[in-house]
Amino acid sequence: MKTENKLTVVIPCKNESELIGRTLKLIDMQHFISGMRVIIADSSDDGGLTRNAIQSTEFENIKVEFAEGGLPSVARNNGARLASTEYILFLDADIFIEYPYLLYNMVKRMDEENMDLGTVRIRTIEGDFDYVYTIFDAIRTVVKYSTPFAIGGFMLFRSKEFHRLGGFDEEDKFAEDYHLSSMISPSRFFVDSEIVYTTSRRFKNKGVYYMTKMLLKSWINRNNPDFYKSDHNYWN
């Protein structure tokens, strides 16, 4: 299986000059992806630092392109419109994929099990706040038979299903990832046992209490579309 013929990666990005190079280099080290497109939906206002960081990095296996950015729901949709592959992976700019067969294995599982959405477990590179992700994994296991729960940091979609659902709701300013994943049939959703890594900056910026509270509120309001239209001070 040639993963590059089946998968496009879309990354919303804003002022990520210090992290995006590492994210892309790790993607570039994945196996069986020669020529795979990675679309950066860029809304940076850092004087070109982010774009320069990307353009000055050499890649062997990926082709990096740019799309218009915006809030995550808008940026992801902008990138998805440029994709023509069977699957689209929505990845955050600070998600680090260290296992070199992850993309190949995820696409293979999507194929073999006829899934519409797949995700993975997430931990922090610093090891901080991993207990929060562990709790989240447990919650996600409990509710998986009724409501799929994926984090936007890693969402592998079957393109046909993504477009059938209309993509991310561009009026959503918060938890657009969960809002869309909750519309997937539970039987067509899976959480792989592999782990990807991220920074702990969200918890440091907003606090564990806020992040945990909003995670639970997202689930409670899963049938309330108006909940997602407010940013709930997440971007402040």
Secondary structure, 3 states (H helix, E strand, C coil): CCHHHCEEEEEEECCCCCCHHHHHHHHHCCCCCCCEEEEEEECCCCCCHHHHHHHCCCCCCEEEEEEECCCHHHHHHHHHCCCCCCEEEEECCCEECCCCCHHHHHHHHHHHHCCCEEEEEEEECCCCCHHHHHHHHHHHHHHCCCCCCCCCCEEEEEHHHHHHCCCCCCCCCCCHHHHHHCCCCHHHEEEEEEEEEECCHHHHHHCHHHHHHHHHHHHHCCCCHHHHHCCCCCCC
